[in-house]
């Protein structure tokens, strides 16, 4: 579970377990740009999950994957949203291994969540 609280102006202080994250928006939107914006946090979740999932698989297979580099960008937002994810693998890997790693990347939990039909239930609670 993640908890968040508004701090300065448009900053959101996010507590994820023992980790604190500060989210904000650009000054042109009324913020101070002191942290990633919410869209960047979503993109970050997909990038991080991809890297971790692929590395865990490569470790189990004892494949020489030195690094996975990921770029994620929300390209279209709306009823048919589109996210572009670019992945590169570093290491002495053959084509078959890279193909399998790409397949595994598409199975990362955040990727699967983003491709599912999501329902968000919101309720107010007393402070």
N, C-alpha and C positions, 0 to 999 in steps of 0.2 A: 504494500500500500504506500502511496505517496500522499503527503499532506502539503498544502501550500497556503501561504498567507501574504496579503499585499503588504509591501513595505513602503519605500519611497515612491512617490509619484505613480508610475506604472510598473514598478518592479514587483515581481513575485518571488518570494523566498520559498524554495521547494525543499522539503525534507524527505529524502528517500532512504529509509533506514538510518544509518549513521552518517550519510552523505548529504551535504547541503549544496544546492544549486541555486543560482540567481538567474532569473529570466527577466528580460526587459525588451523594449522596442526602441527603434531609432528616434532621435530627437525630432525628426520630421513628423513622427506620429505621436509626439508628446512624451516620449521616454528619455532616457539618458544613455542608452546603449551600453549598459553595464554587464550584460550577459546575453546569451543567445535568445532569440525570440522563440515563441512557441512552435512555429513551423520548423525552425532549425533544430529544436529539441526532438521533434518527430523524425526529421531526417537523420538526426544523430542516433536515435534508437535503432533505426533500420541498418545504418552503417555499422554500429557497434555489434549488433546481433549477428550480422553477416560475418564479420571478422571472427567473432568468437566461435560461431557454429562451424565455419570452415576449418579453423585451426584445431578445434576439438576432433573433427573427423580426420584431418591430416595426422594429428598426433596418434590417434588409434591405429591408423594404417602405417605409421612410421614413415610417412612421406616427407621429403625434404622441403617443406613449405617454409620459407624464411619470413614471408610477410604476405598479407592480403591488404591491398589498398582499395578503398571504396569511396566513391563520390555519389552523393544522393541529392537530387533536386526535385522538389515538387514543381512539375511543369504546368499542370492544369488542375485547378481546384473547382469542384462542383459535383453535380450528380455523376459525372463520368471522370473523376479525378485521375490524373496520371502522374506517376512518380518515375523518374529516370534514375536507374542505379547503374553505375559503371564500376566494374571490378577488374583488378589486375592481380595476378599471382606472381610472387617472386620465389624463385627456387629452381632447382634442377628437376623440373617436372616434365613429363611427356604430355602429348596432346590428349591422351586418354585420361590421365590424371586431372588435367585442367578441366576437361569436359565433366568429369565426375564432381569436381569441386564446385563447378557452376551449378550442377544439379543440387548439390547439398546446400549451396547458398540460397536457392529457391525454397528450401525447406526450413529456413531459420524461423523460429517462432514469431518474430515480429512481421516478417514477410507474410506468413500464413495468416496472422491476425489481420493485417491490412487488406488482404484479399478476401476476407470473410465478410459476411453480412453482419455489421456491427449495430447493436442497439445500445444507446446510452440512456440510462435511467437516472434522472435527477430528482432529488428531494431536498427540501430545506430541513435543517436541524437546528436546535437551540444551541447557542454558544455557551 
